[in-house]
Amino acid sequence: MSTPHQSMQRAPTAGHDQRDSGSERTTLLIAGAIVVGVLLLIGLVAALTLFPSQMLSHTYAGQLGVQREQTIVSFTRQTESFFNAVANDLLSVAGRNTVQSVMPGSYGIARVLIMELASRHVGQIKGIVRVDKSGVPVYGWPDDLNDTISAGKALPWRIDAGIMKPIREVGGVQFVRRTVNGSPTYLLVAPVTVSGGEVEGLAVELDLSMFFAQNMEALALSPTTQIWVFDPTDNQVVYQRLPDLKWPTSTTQSVTAKTIMTQAGAPTTDRDMVVGPIFTALGSTAGDTPSLVAAIAWISIEGQSEIYTTQRNLFFGGLVVVLLIVVMGGLFARYVFIEANTRRQDNQRRATVRTLLEMSRTLNSSLDLPVVLSKILDELDALMPHDSASVMLLDGEASDEQKVRVAAQRGDDDVIESEFVSLRKVRGTREVVRSGKAVTINDTRNDPRWNATIGGSTIASWMGVPLRLRDQAVGVLNINSSQPNRFGPADAELAEAFADQACVAIENARAHELQIRSYENELETAHAIQTSLLPTEMPPLPQLQISAQSLPARHVSGDYYQYLPLPDGRLGIAVGDVSGKGIPAALLMAVITTSLRDEVLRYPSPAPLLNQLNLNL
């Protein structure tokens, strides 16, 4: 006896060694796969970060050039739009009668108009001066400039006859360049036609440096990118974005441009430049000659170091990610091997709970009892394999003995629904009701508790599950199988959990059914009461035939009519319709009926009667 016992003790050990050996081989294979995967990931990271660096550099350089061209186009268009906006406002003011007047009494009102013009371009206009046909200042804005004119002093700049001549001959706004203390000052001059056909002028001194500074943020330039604005007349710098980065005086590079041009190695060898013209398109400046020229210069290798740094960071960051993936993968694999069985059992339990929850939602999705019973049997099909099933409900109204009836069924068994059977005839069902626990009969042919009155002859195994709510029996769920010994303890436990959910749904449906019946009875009573308030007979008038009928949209409504015999032999007829439907309208109609019968004897005329009814209501 000892030898077999010992061999039986060794057999699990050998099997365990085999499983360990298989587990080791699996572990080695997984480790090898991880190493190969790590190497592949490192190579992929290198291919995606280090190798394309040259191509990315060239692509970035090309994109940077296109971006600079778009920037210079945007900058020149903004500047041209500014000139046009000021010119249009200037022409509008120059056309006002007050500004065209040469009477000193109108100067004050004219100055208000030019101040309004200045307020529309705050920080972009230094001064506005009204001049006569010879260019002599008459008045101006701001106040210190106007005081200088009033005192007869000379202005920093002047408009001579050479400027006024094209204004008189050509018309339109002129873009004028003046020199003040060695620096250029730019004006827009518009013609002002005065009485007698003489042409005088209205001049605006522009603050271009302020305008350009205000528009720099919209361009989103890098800190090292420079913008110059040149006057093509003498290539003098009008504005520069970075004061410390001067235009090199030794360069021979021309800044005259009639179209957008890209120039490499300009204005210095370490920079590239894009040049674009600015056309004011005003007066004598219209045509192919630009009024100003803008130039954007940036460092040639700008962004390259950032590309290399970014790629290097991406490579090492990718390596870190790969290592993290390897470590996490190893930990996860270890967790999978150790917790596989536990997870499988937990998943089964969770699946059962989820199934019961879903079934509970489905069962409670309706309050119609036949629908709920049908859903119970439908969900039972998905929960537990069986051949047929039925739901038996207890008859609580019987006084001599408890009875049950088959309320719903599935399968081919010859069960008669809606037929009440005494619990004494079905011992298995009676045991379920009395014990409140599931009862299983796995051999219906030999078990004395089985009675074929409720069930077909093909049933070999039967399980009855109580339907209880707050320890009160509601019915029994019958689960049948044509195979003997079909149901076990686990099936009974699962069926009881399902029956608890089904019982709640049945009770909710029953309560809803009782509530509906009570509500219908109340509505029938209300209908009868309202009908009794309406006249049943027509007034006996041989000279007049009267017919009336009220058909409410619901059981009760606010429709109303009444015959009102008056003491003097007249007949009053009242017809009304209360706003709304249902019981609220019917209640108001009843109030009207009582009030009308009381008030018609005191107020036999319609108008006083309606006024009194309105007060009563």
TORGU-789276 format. One record per residue (C-alpha): x, z, y. Coordinates in steps of 0.001 Angstrom, whole numbers, plus 500000, padded with zeros to 6 digits. Layout:
residues N
XZY...
//
This chain:
residues 617
500000500000500000502916500629502311504241497086502135501115495333503399500722497976506045504265497403507228503876493645507206500674494023509222502585496123511717505340493509512015503051490537512425502001491387515979505646491940516867506574488463515644503652486971517502504674488908520574508246487582520241506891484063519969504762484564523053507793486038524880509904483050523835507224480639525017506893482610528249510679482432528792510673478673528231507780478347530671509623480501533194512782478367532864510782475200533316509090476615536394512434477809537800513943474358537228510974472709538875511318475055541855515040474220542224514343470501542088511476470928544543513724472898546926516373470177546861513761467504547446512268469458550337515720469943551931516409466228551630512997465429553064513569467795555980516946466175556661515479462676556468512663463592558842514840465375561416518479464226561440518479460554560436515990459178563014517754460849565940519328457617567216516054455721567039514240458560568772516853458570571529516411454851572208512633455170572023512680458094574405514908456223576857512524453261576827509497455470577266511242457302580095511867454005581908508221452979581518507137456392582711509353456101585819507906452672586587504405454090586281505454456978588520506795454698591263503632452582591075501476455686591391503590456995594259503487453742596245499752453329595654499079456861596912501150456180600031499392452884600706496008454566600208497051457209602748497961454568605351494701452733604774492619455925604992494227456955608305493899453397609635490204453204608757489512456587610378491559455475613413489539452256613800486311454219613475487305456595616282488670453734618432485286452040618264483399455012619737482030454525623254483467457831624426487000456808623401486560453329624926485454454819628229487992454934631068486048457546633009487954460834633260484717462749632672484549461436629082488072462548628148486973465968626939484440464545624478486959461899623371489502464615622596486915466302620338486633463037618365490389462682617916490622466346616904488043465625614198490251462739613054493237465099612851491196467665610903490559465083608146494306464728607598495627468250608080499411468458607861499771464664607790499291463860611504501566465257614193499768463901617237497187461432618587497532459735621999495158457471623934497168454877625978496168452239628518496950448527628308500508449130629529501146451892626984500899454732629518499466457927627886496004459010629124495230462075626986496073463354623524496068465974620792497301468678620185496955470721623330500688470939624096500925467151623854497892466773626129499429469235628619502616467134628692500544464026629454498538465816632139501762466991633795503028463399633920506015464176631719507468461686629269506536461883625582509166461924622814508073458389622016506356455681623993504379452502623392505684449655625504504226446279626387505924444693623373503747446807621060500545446354623034500907442566623065500315441994619277497563444624619386495774442553622033496533439194620420496250439888616686494015442961616595493871445468613787496016448557613239499758448180613760502433450119611826505032450960614475508497452487614119509969454484617019513256456371617237513236459953618522516576461773618830518155459386616347515419459844613736512588457382613042509026458272614010506156456253612536502923455447614321499654453734613568498206452074616707494610450768616859493128448591619646490549450154621989488386447589623807487269448888627183484856447457629733485834444059631040487376443052627695490689444773628300492457446101625178494088449494625282495341451618622406494907454766620279498105455882618545498580458352615652501989459903614977502344460390611193504135463295609497505355461333606453507673464093605238504739466504604957502571463864603253505244463055600659505941466745599997502214467381599410502018464625596783505066465588594719503286467994592349500932465290591077503914463230589858505142465990587464508824465128587876511722466932586233513813469275588418516725466786588494514703463670589359515131462523592953512803460479595136513968458702598291511789456841600777513702454292602887512922452306605969513940448724605015514736447962608670518023449863608562517956451484605057517577454859606720516216457704604559512732458768605668512180461394602945514108462820599984512712465226597393515952467111596646517751467822599938521070468566598205521114465209596401522081462791599168522040459031599091525739458057598595527027456468601772529669454523599839527134452588597772526368449001598615523127449044596641520308447449598629517066449341598792515053446348599961512461445472597319509337443330597301508378444174593692509036446993591215512664446802590050514671448910587590518388449273588319520781450871585834523736452877587093522299453274590584522705454764593058525492456483591030526885455649587612525255458661585938521744457724587058519155454968586691516748454004589447513368452344589916512612450859593350509126449978594617507779448600597912505146450310600078502935447870601990500767449112604788498985445704604965498151446424608603498508444129611609501861442432611924503241444239608866500901442395606508502581439930604169505591440101601834507693442500603932507223446145602873506870448813605498508757451377603389510626451375600073510512454200597500513223454851594906513152457228591917516528458105590347517010460165587198519950461126585027520574458430582403520935460828579473518109463077580638516267464410577598518894463381575003520341466857574594516829468233574282516145465725571490519278466735569560518562470430570066514951469994568983515947468044565882518542470644564924516020473428565413513478471500563355516011471042560541516950474698560328513351475699560857512418473410557962515039475094555774513601478494556648510124477248555789511419475884552465512995479242551616509819481045552537507839478654550360510223479284547445510029483051547846506282483049548246505934480639545331507977482929543100505949485960544097502742484056543619503817482802540167504675486346539131501311487526540383499577484731538481501289485579535191500598489295535474497066489208536858495658486168535041493431488068532644492262490539535267491379487717537642489503485887534947487367488934534235486822489591537923485818485976538430483277486253535650481791489382537194481775487819540660480182484677539283477441486764537691476845488681540916476825485481542968474430483901540511472079486861540761472294486833544563471549483119544712468683483588542310467365486452544433467391484226547517465644481465545614463002483778544174462243485267547597462027481874549307458266481702548655455329484122548871452981482037546713452661483923543403452381480852541109455391479307542835457371482547542498456567482805538789457622479193538266460901479823540125461566482882537936461404480785534790463431477983536405466228480364537401466140482004533961466953478615532436470153478471534504471098482085533733470623482471529985470268479941527146466861480193525390464140477965523968461033479282525724460006482054528092456950483490529753455950486056532356453218488582531403451572490565534203449746493855533759446076494113534695445847497239536817442063497056537286441106497796533691439807501323533216439551501706529470442934500279528429445911498478529870445899494719529412448383491914529991448037488185530555450475485289530440450832484203534076453532481516533588455467479986530712458158477482529790458650475817526410456482474411523623454987477657522313451197477720522128450708480542524625447346480688526408447686481509530104445212483673532044443904485275528797444015489080528854445290490844525719445306494561525067448700496238524871447635497739521538447821494266519979451363493549521164453522496434520047456784494994521306455387494437524796453810497906524785457198499428523882458813497602526814456143498852529255456299502449528077460091502759527775460953500773530903463903499235529031464601495889527419463521495576523762465131493008521454463633491710518180466184489440516512464054488878513363460423488327514254459425487537510632460317490975509322459984493243512366456603495071512401456595495231516212456176491454516465452679490031516781452228486262516817449130486546519015451351486245522097453918483613521153454440480625518931455317480502515262458742478982515976460049482113517708462765483777515598464306486062518267462481487753521128463603489891523999461168491653526308462461492753529697460417495144531880459349494099535356459252497363537270459023498298540913459707501914541947459263503098538314455892501378538086455361498665535488454355495280536875454769493081533803457115491876531076459528488932530984459518487351527496462631485410526427462329483541523118464722481693520827464195479722517641467475481098516261467550484553514635469911487232515991470241485346519227470251488200521789472814490980522117473397493987524419475176491849527058472182489497527200469835492455527627471935493887530470472045490539532278468313489967531754467466493418533175469503492703536324467670489406536695464289491046536071464898493536538884465272490647541332462264488851539871460062491943540154460763492282543880459746488663544403456548489153542368455596492253544320456246490522547656454056487596546581451290489936545450451402491906548692451268488675550669448326487472548575446408490721549240447190490493552941445920486911553079442720487872551286442140490792553657442761488578556655440356485928555353437657488547554788438105489824558321437858486292559694434679485639557706433168488822559143434219487829562652432708484374562125429415485888561044429372488223564059430157485435566503427504483171564958424917485916565441425696485978569177424670482334569576420938481401569774419357480336566504416171478836567937415575476352570696413370477398573643409753476132573258409568473512575984407206470637575094408499468491577953412172468889576934413976468417573621417174470505573275419793470361570512422998472448570304425764473009567774429084474891567824431889473929565386434944476156565973438377474718565223439116477956563341436878480661561921436157481914565418436652480396568846435787480714572525432970478150572576429741479545573932426189478520574840423036480519575559419425480040576679418301482400579421414491482551580040413889483776583610410874485834584826409599483053587088409246480632584158412525478853584678415053478353581868418746478995582343421317477294580102424864478628579969427699476619578391431307477850578379434670477501576719437199480333576851440776479141577235442565479424573897441418479716570307440916482294567612440084485969567888441263486555571518438967483803572769436084485047570596436419488603571965436273487347575531433252485234574630431481488334573307432179490182576560430762487240578516427595487255576364426831490908577091427631490654580788425603487465581205422461488966579678422705491973581995423433490106585196421099487089584893418036489228585686419628490482588916421241487206589940418979484317588838420909481731590856424060480136589347426518480772592180425827484534592683425634484959588913429062483380588346430599485410591172429288488650589624430498487605586146433908486939587599433988490412589166432890492006585869435582490179583914
//
